[in-house]
Amino acid sequence: MLKTIDSLGELRGKRVLVRADLNVPLDGTTITDDGRIRAALPTLTRLVEAGARVAVISHLGRPKGAPEEKYSLRPVVGRLGELLGQEVAFATDTVGSSAQETVAALGDGQVAVLENLRFNAGETAKTDEERLAFARELAALGDAFVSDGFGVVHRKQASVYELATLLPAAAGELVLREVDSLRKVTDEPERPFVVVLGGAKIADKLGVIDALLGRADRILIGGGMAYTFQKALGHEVGLSLLDESKIDVVREYMERAKANGVELVLPVDTVVAPEFSADAPATVVGVDGIPADQEGMDIGPETAKLFGEKIADAATVFWNGPMGVFEFPAFAEGTKAVAEKLGAASGYTVVGGGDSAAAVRNLGFDETLFSHISTGGGASLELIEGKDLPGISILEEDQK
C-alpha cells in the first residue's frame, strides 16, 4: 500500500512540496495541451483546501542541467492559476534566493511554482551523492513531500526518489489513481484481455510484449513497430521503420505467442507514401505489397476493421502507441479507428499515456469515453511490465 496524504497529518500552515508533472507541450510560450496541468488539480486543490503552503516542483523538456528560457515553467503558471482560481506565484530558480523567498512568502492555501528542476544538474545526476545533495536543498524548502508526477516515477531522480527519503512523504491523488487503474490491468484482468501496441520504436515495447505473452489473450501490433514483425514474416517493408537487430527476437515472440495460445494480430494492409510529409500522396496496399521506395505511414482500413473486431468483445483493453503518423491528418485514420473502438467498448479501457493520450486529445475524443487515460507513457509501460518503479516503491508504507 502507498502512503497517502492522510498520513501527513495536519497540513495547515505546513510547507508542502508537490512533485507534479507539468511537462506540457509548448508552441513558443503557448500551451498546446494542458492535460498534465489538469491532472495535477485534485492533489493541489486538496492541499489548498487543507491550508497547506504549496510549492509545486516539476521539469519541462530536457535542458542540460542549466537554465534555458525555452524550457521555463513560466507559461504554466498562468494556466495553473486559471484552473485553481487563484494567483500562483513563480520562483525564477529551483532552490536559490527566489525559491526561498517565494516559498517563505506563501500564506495558508497559497500556491507557488518553482522553476524547472532540470535547470539544476543534480536533478538527473548519475550519482546518488549528487542527486541527494540537490534533494537536500529542495527538502529545506518544505515540511512534507507529495509525489504526484506519475510520468516520472520510473526515474530515479532527486525530486522523485531522494526527496522522498528526506521528508515525510506520500503519494498524491494522481499517482494513487494511476497505480490503481493500471493494476486492474496487471493483476488478474477481466477477460478477454486485449493489448494494443503501436508507436515508432519496437525496442520500447519489447519488454511489455515479453511480459504480456503469458497474460494477454490478444496482442494487436500496429504503428511503426509492426514493420519489424512483417519483416520477420518475410515481407518487403520498403522504407518503413525497421529494427533489423530485433527480427530474431520478434520471431521468438511470435513462436511463444502461438505456444501460449495468445492471439498475435498483425496488420493486413497499410497506408504507404513516398516520403514522410503531411501532403505526401497516400496509397493503400496489402502488407505483402509495400513498394521498395515507399514507407508505411498508417495501418490500412482492413486492419482498422480487424483491430476493431478484436477489441469489441474485450473485458479489459490496454492501448499504448498510435497506429500511424496521427499528427498528419491523412495518416490519422488508423489511430482514430482504434480510439473510437476503445471509446465504444463496454470493458475496462486504459490509454497508456504518451502519444496515445496525446492522440485521444488532439483528435477530439471525449476523455470520459475511456476508463483511464494515463499521464505517463514510459511509467505505465514499466508498471505493466512488472518493473520496480523507484518513485512508487519509496512511497510504500513499509518504507521509513
TISELUM-839697 format. One record per residue (C-alpha): x, y, z; residue in one letter; residue number from 1. Coordinates in Angstrom, 3 decimals. Layout:
BEGIN
east->X | north->Y | up->Z | res->A | n->NUM;
...
REM end
This chain:
BEGIN
east->0.000 | north->0.000 | up->0.000 | res->M | n->1;
east->1.165 | north->3.508 | up->-0.765 | res->L | n->2;
east->1.279 | north->6.172 | up->1.897 | res->K | n->3;
east->-1.450 | north->8.751 | up->1.287 | res->T | n->4;
east->-1.802 | north->12.436 | up->2.097 | res->I | n->5;
east->-3.783 | north->11.430 | up->5.188 | res->D | n->6;
east->-0.559 | north->10.022 | up->6.638 | res->S | n->7;
east->0.953 | north->13.519 | up->6.706 | res->L | n->8;
east->-1.420 | north->14.693 | up->9.437 | res->G | n->9;
east->-2.478 | north->18.325 | up->9.895 | res->E | n->10;
east->-1.273 | north->20.372 | up->6.945 | res->L | n->11;
east->-2.486 | north->23.893 | up->7.748 | res->R | n->12;
east->0.482 | north->26.220 | up->7.705 | res->G | n->13;
east->2.880 | north->23.490 | up->6.572 | res->K | n->14;
east->5.082 | north->23.935 | up->3.511 | res->R | n->15;
east->4.298 | north->21.033 | up->1.176 | res->V | n->16;
east->6.482 | north->20.307 | up->-1.833 | res->L | n->17;
east->4.468 | north->18.673 | up->-4.615 | res->V | n->18;
east->6.326 | north->16.884 | up->-7.387 | res->R | n->19;
east->3.928 | north->17.322 | up->-10.291 | res->A | n->20;
east->4.414 | north->16.552 | up->-13.968 | res->D | n->21;
east->3.861 | north->19.868 | up->-15.705 | res->L | n->22;
east->5.874 | north->18.836 | up->-18.757 | res->N | n->23;
east->3.316 | north->20.210 | up->-21.200 | res->V | n->24;
east->3.864 | north->20.654 | up->-24.939 | res->P | n->25;
east->4.533 | north->24.259 | up->-25.916 | res->L | n->26;
east->4.389 | north->26.205 | up->-29.164 | res->D | n->27;
east->6.688 | north->29.009 | up->-28.173 | res->G | n->28;
east->5.072 | north->30.100 | up->-24.911 | res->T | n->29;
east->1.619 | north->28.746 | up->-25.783 | res->T | n->30;
east->0.478 | north->25.525 | up->-24.126 | res->I | n->31;
east->-0.959 | north->23.209 | up->-26.785 | res->T | n->32;
east->-2.252 | north->20.524 | up->-24.384 | res->D | n->33;
east->-2.935 | north->21.300 | up->-20.721 | res->D | n->34;
east->-3.883 | north->17.714 | up->-19.795 | res->G | n->35;
east->-0.995 | north->17.277 | up->-17.358 | res->R | n->36;
east->-1.825 | north->20.523 | up->-15.581 | res->I | n->37;
east->-5.438 | north->19.445 | up->-15.175 | res->R | n->38;
east->-4.284 | north->16.055 | up->-13.907 | res->A | n->39;
east->-2.460 | north->17.811 | up->-11.042 | res->A | n->40;
east->-5.556 | north->19.678 | up->-9.843 | res->L | n->41;
east->-7.112 | north->17.086 | up->-7.471 | res->P | n->42;
east->-3.990 | north->16.950 | up->-5.307 | res->T | n->43;
east->-3.316 | north->20.687 | up->-5.420 | res->L | n->44;
east->-6.942 | north->21.535 | up->-4.641 | res->T | n->45;
east->-6.969 | north->19.160 | up->-1.694 | res->R | n->46;
east->-3.806 | north->20.699 | up->-0.254 | res->L | n->47;
east->-5.054 | north->24.243 | up->-0.802 | res->V | n->48;
east->-8.315 | north->23.438 | up->0.964 | res->E | n->49;
east->-6.318 | north->21.906 | up->3.827 | res->A | n->50;
east->-4.479 | north->25.204 | up->4.277 | res->G | n->51;
east->-1.074 | north->23.962 | up->3.161 | res->A | n->52;
east->1.500 | north->26.301 | up->1.680 | res->R | n->53;
east->2.116 | north->24.546 | up->-1.627 | res->V | n->54;
east->5.338 | north->24.690 | up->-3.637 | res->A | n->55;
east->4.976 | north->22.838 | up->-6.949 | res->V | n->56;
east->8.136 | north->21.402 | up->-8.475 | res->I | n->57;
east->8.389 | north->19.937 | up->-11.967 | res->S | n->58;
east->10.556 | north->19.581 | up->-15.042 | res->H | n->59;
east->9.764 | north->20.667 | up->-18.586 | res->L | n->60;
east->11.622 | north->19.341 | up->-21.596 | res->G | n->61;
east->15.231 | north->18.209 | up->-21.497 | res->R | n->62;
east->17.536 | north->21.078 | up->-20.556 | res->P | n->63;
east->21.125 | north->20.044 | up->-19.847 | res->K | n->64;
east->21.355 | north->20.978 | up->-16.173 | res->G | n->65;
east->21.382 | north->24.746 | up->-16.771 | res->A | n->66;
east->18.676 | north->27.387 | up->-17.410 | res->P | n->67;
east->17.262 | north->27.608 | up->-20.949 | res->E | n->68;
east->14.472 | north->30.097 | up->-21.469 | res->E | n->69;
east->12.557 | north->27.845 | up->-23.899 | res->K | n->70;
east->12.182 | north->25.295 | up->-21.098 | res->Y | n->71;
east->10.990 | north->27.733 | up->-18.443 | res->S | n->72;
east->7.884 | north->26.745 | up->-16.468 | res->L | n->73;
east->6.683 | north->30.360 | up->-16.562 | res->R | n->74;
east->3.975 | north->29.674 | up->-19.219 | res->P | n->75;
east->2.476 | north->27.003 | up->-16.955 | res->V | n->76;
east->1.919 | north->29.378 | up->-14.033 | res->V | n->77;
east->-0.857 | north->31.426 | up->-15.607 | res->G | n->78;
east->-2.811 | north->28.379 | up->-16.763 | res->R | n->79;
east->-2.459 | north->26.690 | up->-13.379 | res->L | n->80;
east->-3.737 | north->29.855 | up->-11.705 | res->G | n->81;
east->-6.771 | north->29.937 | up->-14.013 | res->E | n->82;
east->-7.614 | north->26.321 | up->-13.222 | res->L | n->83;
east->-7.111 | north->26.736 | up->-9.469 | res->L | n->84;
east->-8.999 | north->30.031 | up->-9.392 | res->G | n->85;
east->-6.219 | north->31.870 | up->-7.586 | res->Q | n->86;
east->-2.979 | north->33.677 | up->-8.342 | res->E | n->87;
east->0.036 | north->31.360 | up->-8.427 | res->V | n->88;
east->3.461 | north->32.750 | up->-7.551 | res->A | n->89;
east->6.542 | north->31.883 | up->-9.587 | res->F | n->90;
east->10.132 | north->31.444 | up->-8.419 | res->A | n->91;
east->12.734 | north->32.117 | up->-11.084 | res->T | n->92;
east->15.098 | north->29.467 | up->-9.728 | res->D | n->93;
east->14.785 | north->25.998 | up->-8.176 | res->T | n->94;
east->16.477 | north->26.261 | up->-4.776 | res->V | n->95;
east->18.095 | north->29.696 | up->-4.835 | res->G | n->96;
east->17.079 | north->33.023 | up->-3.311 | res->S | n->97;
east->13.957 | north->33.396 | up->-5.471 | res->S | n->98;
east->12.671 | north->29.947 | up->-4.471 | res->A | n->99;
east->13.450 | north->30.572 | up->-0.805 | res->Q | n->100;
east->11.752 | north->33.983 | up->-0.777 | res->E | n->101;
east->8.745 | north->32.801 | up->-2.801 | res->T | n->102;
east->8.063 | north->29.845 | up->-0.509 | res->V | n->103;
east->8.609 | north->31.965 | up->2.612 | res->A | n->104;
east->6.027 | north->34.463 | up->1.363 | res->A | n->105;
east->3.268 | north->31.872 | up->0.893 | res->L | n->106;
east->0.217 | north->32.081 | up->3.128 | res->G | n->107;
east->-2.046 | north->29.204 | up->4.086 | res->D | n->108;
east->-3.757 | north->27.798 | up->0.999 | res->G | n->109;
east->-1.487 | north->29.618 | up->-1.440 | res->Q | n->110;
east->0.483 | north->28.048 | up->-4.288 | res->V | n->111;
east->3.820 | north->28.722 | up->-5.974 | res->A | n->112;
east->5.623 | north->27.055 | up->-8.861 | res->V | n->113;
east->9.406 | north->26.812 | up->-8.733 | res->L | n->114;
east->11.473 | north->26.978 | up->-11.921 | res->E | n->115;
east->12.341 | north->23.872 | up->-13.949 | res->N | n->116;
east->14.057 | north->21.242 | up->-11.782 | res->L | n->117;
east->16.275 | north->20.206 | up->-14.662 | res->R | n->118;
east->17.902 | north->23.626 | up->-14.678 | res->F | n->119;
east->19.907 | north->22.063 | up->-11.845 | res->N | n->120;
east->22.240 | north->19.231 | up->-12.877 | res->A | n->121;
east->21.638 | north->17.470 | up->-9.562 | res->G | n->122;
east->18.089 | north->16.519 | up->-10.543 | res->E | n->123;
east->19.126 | north->13.907 | up->-13.109 | res->T | n->124;
east->22.724 | north->13.301 | up->-11.971 | res->A | n->125;
east->24.006 | north->9.766 | up->-12.393 | res->K | n->126;
east->25.496 | north->9.533 | up->-8.896 | res->T | n->127;
east->23.429 | north->9.078 | up->-5.750 | res->D | n->128;
east->25.544 | north->11.685 | up->-3.945 | res->E | n->129;
east->24.839 | north->14.463 | up->-6.463 | res->E | n->130;
east->21.114 | north->13.739 | up->-6.523 | res->R | n->131;
east->20.964 | north->13.591 | up->-2.730 | res->L | n->132;
east->22.774 | north->16.924 | up->-2.430 | res->A | n->133;
east->20.189 | north->18.601 | up->-4.648 | res->F | n->134;
east->17.343 | north->16.818 | up->-2.860 | res->A | n->135;
east->18.610 | north->18.244 | up->0.452 | res->R | n->136;
east->18.370 | north->21.756 | up->-0.983 | res->E | n->137;
east->14.814 | north->21.053 | up->-2.097 | res->L | n->138;
east->13.903 | north->19.499 | up->1.250 | res->A | n->139;
east->14.978 | north->22.677 | up->3.031 | res->A | n->140;
east->12.040 | north->24.413 | up->1.341 | res->L | n->141;
east->9.372 | north->22.062 | up->2.728 | res->G | n->142;
east->7.942 | north->20.311 | up->5.744 | res->D | n->143;
east->6.365 | north->17.453 | up->3.770 | res->A | n->144;
east->6.530 | north->15.967 | up->0.275 | res->F | n->145;
east->3.748 | north->14.751 | up->-2.011 | res->V | n->146;
east->4.742 | north->12.760 | up->-5.089 | res->S | n->147;
east->2.191 | north->13.317 | up->-7.832 | res->D | n->148;
east->4.214 | north->13.273 | up->-11.065 | res->G | n->149;
east->3.324 | north->9.814 | up->-12.346 | res->F | n->150;
east->5.112 | north->10.453 | up->-15.627 | res->G | n->151;
east->8.484 | north->10.377 | up->-13.825 | res->V | n->152;
east->8.021 | north->7.730 | up->-11.103 | res->V | n->153;
east->10.032 | north->5.234 | up->-13.164 | res->H | n->154;
east->13.052 | north->7.542 | up->-12.941 | res->R | n->155;
east->15.484 | north->7.618 | up->-10.006 | res->K | n->156;
east->15.773 | north->11.393 | up->-9.878 | res->Q | n->157;
east->16.348 | north->13.751 | up->-6.976 | res->A | n->158;
east->12.802 | north->15.118 | up->-6.816 | res->S | n->159;
east->11.260 | north->11.685 | up->-7.341 | res->V | n->160;
east->13.292 | north->9.356 | up->-5.132 | res->Y | n->161;
east->15.853 | north->11.046 | up->-2.875 | res->E | n->162;
east->13.486 | north->13.823 | up->-1.775 | res->L | n->163;
east->11.029 | north->11.198 | up->-0.532 | res->A | n->164;
east->13.737 | north->9.877 | up->1.814 | res->T | n->165;
east->14.282 | north->13.276 | up->3.431 | res->L | n->166;
east->10.756 | north->14.495 | up->4.254 | res->L | n->167;
east->7.508 | north->12.867 | up->5.400 | res->P | n->168;
east->6.299 | north->11.640 | up->2.004 | res->A | n->169;
east->3.039 | north->10.486 | up->0.456 | res->A | n->170;
east->1.532 | north->9.677 | up->-2.918 | res->A | n->171;
east->-0.749 | north->12.288 | up->-4.428 | res->G | n->172;
east->-4.229 | north->11.692 | up->-5.837 | res->E | n->173;
east->-2.966 | north->11.269 | up->-9.410 | res->L | n->174;
east->-0.309 | north->8.701 | up->-8.526 | res->V | n->175;
east->-2.795 | north->6.717 | up->-6.444 | res->L | n->176;
east->-5.336 | north->6.747 | up->-9.295 | res->R | n->177;
east->-2.721 | north->5.768 | up->-11.881 | res->E | n->178;
east->-1.405 | north->2.840 | up->-9.849 | res->V | n->179;
east->-4.902 | north->1.607 | up->-9.004 | res->D | n->180;
east->-6.079 | north->1.882 | up->-12.622 | res->S | n->181;
east->-3.045 | north->0.161 | up->-14.118 | res->L | n->182;
east->-3.061 | north->-2.634 | up->-11.566 | res->R | n->183;
east->-6.536 | north->-3.525 | up->-12.790 | res->K | n->184;
east->-4.717 | north->-4.414 | up->-15.999 | res->V | n->185;
east->-1.750 | north->-6.210 | up->-14.433 | res->T | n->186;
east->-3.471 | north->-8.033 | up->-11.540 | res->D | n->187;
east->-5.977 | north->-10.614 | up->-12.773 | res->E | n->188;
east->-7.618 | north->-8.531 | up->-15.529 | res->P | n->189;
east->-11.100 | north->-9.476 | up->-16.651 | res->E | n->190;
east->-11.057 | north->-11.447 | up->-19.893 | res->R | n->191;
east->-10.796 | north->-11.299 | up->-22.815 | res->P | n->192;
east->-7.730 | north->-9.128 | up->-22.082 | res->F | n->193;
east->-6.623 | north->-7.305 | up->-25.241 | res->V | n->194;
east->-3.422 | north->-5.277 | up->-25.603 | res->V | n->195;
east->-2.976 | north->-2.820 | up->-28.474 | res->V | n->196;
east->0.589 | north->-1.685 | up->-29.117 | res->L | n->197;
east->1.865 | north->0.833 | up->-31.630 | res->G | n->198;
east->4.319 | north->3.683 | up->-31.858 | res->G | n->199;
east->7.565 | north->4.057 | up->-33.699 | res->A | n->200;
east->10.170 | north->2.070 | up->-31.756 | res->K | n->201;
east->9.761 | north->-1.641 | up->-31.231 | res->I | n->202;
east->12.581 | north->-1.599 | up->-28.664 | res->A | n->203;
east->10.364 | north->0.474 | up->-26.347 | res->D | n->204;
east->7.682 | north->-2.222 | up->-26.336 | res->K | n->205;
east->9.646 | north->-5.481 | up->-26.296 | res->L | n->206;
east->9.573 | north->-5.719 | up->-22.516 | res->G | n->207;
east->5.810 | north->-5.239 | up->-22.494 | res->V | n->208;
east->5.270 | north->-7.901 | up->-25.160 | res->I | n->209;
east->7.546 | north->-10.271 | up->-23.261 | res->D | n->210;
east->5.625 | north->-9.714 | up->-20.027 | res->A | n->211;
east->2.204 | north->-9.999 | up->-21.651 | res->L | n->212;
east->2.807 | north->-13.136 | up->-23.710 | res->L | n->213;
east->1.783 | north->-15.108 | up->-20.657 | res->G | n->214;
east->-1.090 | north->-12.864 | up->-19.590 | res->R | n->215;
east->-2.919 | north->-11.325 | up->-22.547 | res->A | n->216;
east->-5.480 | north->-13.124 | up->-24.684 | res->D | n->217;
east->-4.737 | north->-10.986 | up->-27.746 | res->R | n->218;
east->-1.942 | north->-8.616 | up->-28.667 | res->I | n->219;
east->-2.586 | north->-6.278 | up->-31.596 | res->L | n->220;
east->0.520 | north->-4.769 | up->-33.189 | res->I | n->221;
east->0.333 | north->-1.584 | up->-35.266 | res->G | n->222;
east->2.332 | north->1.572 | up->-35.844 | res->G | n->223;
east->5.949 | north->1.690 | up->-36.910 | res->G | n->224;
east->6.846 | north->-1.294 | up->-34.736 | res->M | n->225;
east->4.673 | north->-3.578 | up->-36.874 | res->A | n->226;
east->7.121 | north->-3.491 | up->-39.787 | res->Y | n->227;
east->9.761 | north->-5.440 | up->-37.872 | res->T | n->228;
east->7.143 | north->-8.165 | up->-37.379 | res->F | n->229;
east->6.279 | north->-8.033 | up->-41.073 | res->Q | n->230;
east->9.959 | north->-8.309 | up->-41.996 | res->K | n->231;
east->10.266 | north->-11.305 | up->-39.671 | res->A | n->232;
east->7.493 | north->-12.931 | up->-41.714 | res->L | n->233;
east->9.461 | north->-12.320 | up->-44.907 | res->G | n->234;
east->7.512 | north->-9.319 | up->-46.237 | res->H | n->235;
east->9.073 | north->-6.371 | up->-48.057 | res->E | n->236;
east->8.711 | north->-3.244 | up->-45.883 | res->V | n->237;
east->10.281 | north->-0.697 | up->-48.222 | res->G | n->238;
east->11.441 | north->2.449 | up->-46.433 | res->L | n->239;
east->9.265 | north->1.768 | up->-43.381 | res->S | n->240;
east->10.613 | north->1.898 | up->-39.844 | res->L | n->241;
east->12.570 | north->-1.279 | up->-39.187 | res->L | n->242;
east->14.781 | north->-2.554 | up->-36.398 | res->D | n->243;
east->16.888 | north->-5.272 | up->-38.034 | res->E | n->244;
east->18.505 | north->-6.150 | up->-34.705 | res->S | n->245;
east->15.144 | north->-7.238 | up->-33.255 | res->K | n->246;
east->13.959 | north->-9.552 | up->-36.040 | res->I | n->247;
east->15.100 | north->-12.731 | up->-34.298 | res->D | n->248;
east->13.548 | north->-11.578 | up->-31.012 | res->V | n->249;
east->10.272 | north->-10.892 | up->-32.806 | res->V | n->250;
east->10.292 | north->-14.352 | up->-34.397 | res->R | n->251;
east->10.788 | north->-15.884 | up->-30.959 | res->E | n->252;
east->7.884 | north->-13.843 | up->-29.576 | res->Y | n->253;
east->5.623 | north->-15.000 | up->-32.396 | res->M | n->254;
east->6.524 | north->-18.622 | up->-31.609 | res->E | n->255;
east->5.888 | north->-18.093 | up->-27.884 | res->R | n->256;
east->2.539 | north->-16.438 | up->-28.586 | res->A | n->257;
east->1.471 | north->-19.457 | up->-30.596 | res->K | n->258;
east->2.703 | north->-21.875 | up->-27.903 | res->A | n->259;
east->0.918 | north->-19.895 | up->-25.153 | res->N | n->260;
east->-2.352 | north->-19.599 | up->-27.031 | res->G | n->261;
east->-2.009 | north->-15.818 | up->-27.306 | res->V | n->262;
east->-3.527 | north->-14.404 | up->-30.469 | res->E | n->263;
east->-0.949 | north->-12.088 | up->-32.049 | res->L | n->264;
east->-2.755 | north->-9.875 | up->-34.558 | res->V | n->265;
east->-0.722 | north->-8.050 | up->-37.214 | res->L | n->266;
east->-1.821 | north->-5.586 | up->-39.917 | res->P | n->267;
east->-3.212 | north->-7.000 | up->-43.158 | res->V | n->268;
east->-2.894 | north->-3.749 | up->-45.103 | res->D | n->269;
east->-1.049 | north->-0.468 | up->-44.728 | res->T | n->270;
east->-1.114 | north->3.110 | up->-45.960 | res->V | n->271;
east->2.133 | north->3.987 | up->-47.711 | res->V | n->272;
east->3.654 | north->7.187 | up->-49.042 | res->A | n->273;
east->6.845 | north->8.039 | up->-50.953 | res->P | n->274;
east->8.049 | north->10.425 | up->-48.232 | res->E | n->275;
east->7.419 | north->11.406 | up->-44.628 | res->F | n->276;
east->5.304 | north->14.525 | up->-45.039 | res->S | n->277;
east->1.753 | north->15.658 | up->-44.344 | res->A | n->278;
east->0.851 | north->16.120 | up->-48.017 | res->D | n->279;
east->2.577 | north->13.024 | up->-49.407 | res->A | n->280;
east->0.248 | north->11.027 | up->-51.706 | res->P | n->281;
east->-1.198 | north->8.069 | up->-49.824 | res->A | n->282;
east->-1.846 | north->4.598 | up->-51.200 | res->T | n->283;
east->-3.355 | north->1.541 | up->-49.504 | res->V | n->284;
east->-1.547 | north->-1.725 | up->-50.163 | res->V | n->285;
east->-1.536 | north->-5.225 | up->-48.693 | res->G | n->286;
east->1.252 | north->-5.924 | up->-46.210 | res->V | n->287;
east->2.883 | north->-8.130 | up->-48.822 | res->D | n->288;
east->2.782 | north->-5.340 | up->-51.399 | res->G | n->289;
east->4.728 | north->-2.423 | up->-49.891 | res->I | n->290;
east->6.832 | north->-0.892 | up->-52.697 | res->P | n->291;
east->10.576 | north->-0.781 | up->-52.058 | res->A | n->292;
east->10.616 | north->3.014 | up->-52.493 | res->D | n->293;
east->7.697 | north->3.797 | up->-50.137 | res->Q | n->294;
east->7.172 | north->3.753 | up->-46.385 | res->E | n->295;
east->4.303 | north->2.713 | up->-44.178 | res->G | n->296;
east->2.542 | north->5.646 | up->-42.534 | res->M | n->297;
east->-0.588 | north->4.081 | up->-41.011 | res->D | n->298;
east->-2.497 | north->0.829 | up->-40.731 | res->I | n->299;
east->-4.918 | north->0.331 | up->-43.615 | res->G | n->300;
east->-8.737 | north->0.299 | up->-43.481 | res->P | n->301;
east->-8.980 | north->-3.508 | up->-43.415 | res->E | n->302;
east->-6.581 | north->-3.636 | up->-40.477 | res->T | n->303;
east->-8.550 | north->-0.923 | up->-38.677 | res->A | n->304;
east->-11.697 | north->-3.039 | up->-39.161 | res->K | n->305;
east->-9.886 | north->-6.185 | up->-37.977 | res->L | n->306;
east->-8.485 | north->-4.473 | up->-34.891 | res->F | n->307;
east->-11.947 | north->-3.090 | up->-34.124 | res->G | n->308;
east->-13.398 | north->-6.594 | up->-34.169 | res->E | n->309;
east->-10.667 | north->-7.860 | up->-31.846 | res->K | n->310;
east->-11.342 | north->-5.006 | up->-29.381 | res->I | n->311;
east->-15.142 | north->-5.117 | up->-29.463 | res->A | n->312;
east->-15.694 | north->-8.046 | up->-27.059 | res->D | n->313;
east->-12.792 | north->-7.258 | up->-24.726 | res->A | n->314;
east->-13.413 | north->-7.017 | up->-20.990 | res->A | n->315;
east->-10.045 | north->-5.276 | up->-20.482 | res->T | n->316;
east->-8.046 | north->-3.268 | up->-23.042 | res->V | n->317;
east->-4.639 | north->-1.597 | up->-22.645 | res->F | n->318;
east->-3.509 | north->0.635 | up->-25.517 | res->W | n->319;
east->-0.108 | north->2.251 | up->-25.887 | res->N | n->320;
east->1.194 | north->3.765 | up->-29.103 | res->G | n->321;
east->-0.507 | north->5.271 | up->-32.173 | res->P | n->322;
east->-1.235 | north->3.209 | up->-35.268 | res->M | n->323;
east->0.385 | north->5.689 | up->-37.620 | res->G | n->324;
east->1.610 | north->9.245 | up->-38.030 | res->V | n->325;
east->-1.536 | north->10.685 | up->-36.443 | res->F | n->326;
east->-0.068 | north->14.206 | up->-36.433 | res->E | n->327;
east->-0.662 | north->14.239 | up->-40.232 | res->F | n->328;
east->-4.443 | north->14.143 | up->-40.937 | res->P | n->329;
east->-4.002 | north->11.885 | up->-43.982 | res->A | n->330;
east->-2.378 | north->9.241 | up->-41.764 | res->F | n->331;
east->-4.504 | north->9.560 | up->-38.626 | res->A | n->332;
east->-7.367 | north->7.252 | up->-39.596 | res->E | n->333;
east->-5.926 | north->4.084 | up->-38.064 | res->G | n->334;
east->-5.276 | north->5.720 | up->-34.702 | res->T | n->335;
east->-8.699 | north->7.353 | up->-34.825 | res->K | n->336;
east->-10.371 | north->3.993 | up->-35.553 | res->A | n->337;
east->-8.667 | north->2.309 | up->-32.578 | res->V | n->338;
east->-9.601 | north->5.209 | up->-30.290 | res->A | n->339;
east->-13.228 | north->5.014 | up->-31.467 | res->E | n->340;
east->-13.389 | north->1.274 | up->-30.759 | res->K | n->341;
east->-11.863 | north->1.725 | up->-27.314 | res->L | n->342;
east->-14.294 | north->4.529 | up->-26.575 | res->G | n->343;
east->-17.234 | north->2.348 | up->-27.604 | res->A | n->344;
east->-16.050 | north->-0.767 | up->-25.762 | res->A | n->345;
east->-18.051 | north->-1.836 | up->-22.708 | res->S | n->346;
east->-14.996 | north->-3.239 | up->-20.918 | res->G | n->347;
east->-12.318 | north->-1.552 | up->-18.814 | res->Y | n->348;
east->-10.212 | north->0.574 | up->-21.177 | res->T | n->349;
east->-6.834 | north->2.133 | up->-20.424 | res->V | n->350;
east->-4.963 | north->4.521 | up->-22.701 | res->V | n->351;
east->-1.333 | north->4.150 | up->-21.678 | res->G | n->352;
east->-0.140 | north->7.736 | up->-21.804 | res->G | n->353;
east->2.423 | north->9.272 | up->-24.130 | res->G | n->354;
east->1.470 | north->9.670 | up->-27.781 | res->D | n->355;
east->-1.707 | north->7.617 | up->-27.300 | res->S | n->356;
east->-3.048 | north->10.103 | up->-24.760 | res->A | n->357;
east->-1.984 | north->12.995 | up->-26.972 | res->A | n->358;
east->-3.776 | north->11.393 | up->-29.932 | res->A | n->359;
east->-7.002 | north->10.981 | up->-27.954 | res->V | n->360;
east->-6.995 | north->14.674 | up->-27.090 | res->R | n->361;
east->-5.651 | north->16.002 | up->-30.408 | res->N | n->362;
east->-8.190 | north->14.000 | up->-32.413 | res->L | n->363;
east->-11.014 | north->15.467 | up->-30.343 | res->G | n->364;
east->-12.244 | north->12.456 | up->-28.360 | res->F | n->365;
east->-14.257 | north->12.852 | up->-25.172 | res->D | n->366;
east->-11.863 | north->11.647 | up->-22.471 | res->E | n->367;
east->-14.747 | north->10.285 | up->-20.383 | res->T | n->368;
east->-15.263 | north->7.555 | up->-23.013 | res->L | n->369;
east->-12.195 | north->5.777 | up->-21.602 | res->F | n->370;
east->-11.906 | north->4.191 | up->-18.159 | res->S | n->371;
east->-8.468 | north->5.699 | up->-17.624 | res->H | n->372;
east->-6.030 | north->7.831 | up->-19.612 | res->I | n->373;
east->-2.573 | north->7.610 | up->-18.111 | res->S | n->374;
east->-0.335 | north->10.668 | up->-17.836 | res->T | n->375;
east->2.842 | north->8.596 | up->-18.110 | res->G | n->376;
east->3.779 | north->6.654 | up->-21.219 | res->G | n->377;
east->7.081 | north->5.191 | up->-20.036 | res->G | n->378;
east->5.898 | north->4.804 | up->-16.439 | res->A | n->379;
east->2.721 | north->2.997 | up->-17.469 | res->S | n->380;
east->4.677 | north->0.618 | up->-19.708 | res->L | n->381;
east->7.168 | north->-0.218 | up->-16.973 | res->E | n->382;
east->4.380 | north->-0.807 | up->-14.459 | res->L | n->383;
east->2.634 | north->-3.108 | up->-16.954 | res->I | n->384;
east->5.957 | north->-4.927 | up->-17.439 | res->E | n->385;
east->6.151 | north->-5.518 | up->-13.710 | res->G | n->386;
east->9.311 | north->-3.476 | up->-13.214 | res->K | n->387;
east->10.190 | north->-1.775 | up->-9.946 | res->D | n->388;
east->9.376 | north->1.937 | up->-10.181 | res->L | n->389;
east->11.679 | north->3.833 | up->-7.771 | res->P | n->390;
east->9.227 | north->6.688 | up->-7.241 | res->G | n->391;
east->6.500 | north->4.203 | up->-6.273 | res->I | n->392;
east->8.490 | north->1.762 | up->-4.146 | res->S | n->393;
east->9.853 | north->4.585 | up->-1.977 | res->I | n->394;
east->6.262 | north->5.521 | up->-1.054 | res->L | n->395;
east->5.292 | north->2.065 | up->0.180 | res->E | n->396;
east->4.058 | north->2.035 | up->3.778 | res->E | n->397;
east->6.884 | north->-0.215 | up->4.948 | res->D | n->398;
east->9.449 | north->2.389 | up->3.955 | res->Q | n->399;
east->10.897 | north->4.523 | up->6.726 | res->K | n->400;
REM end
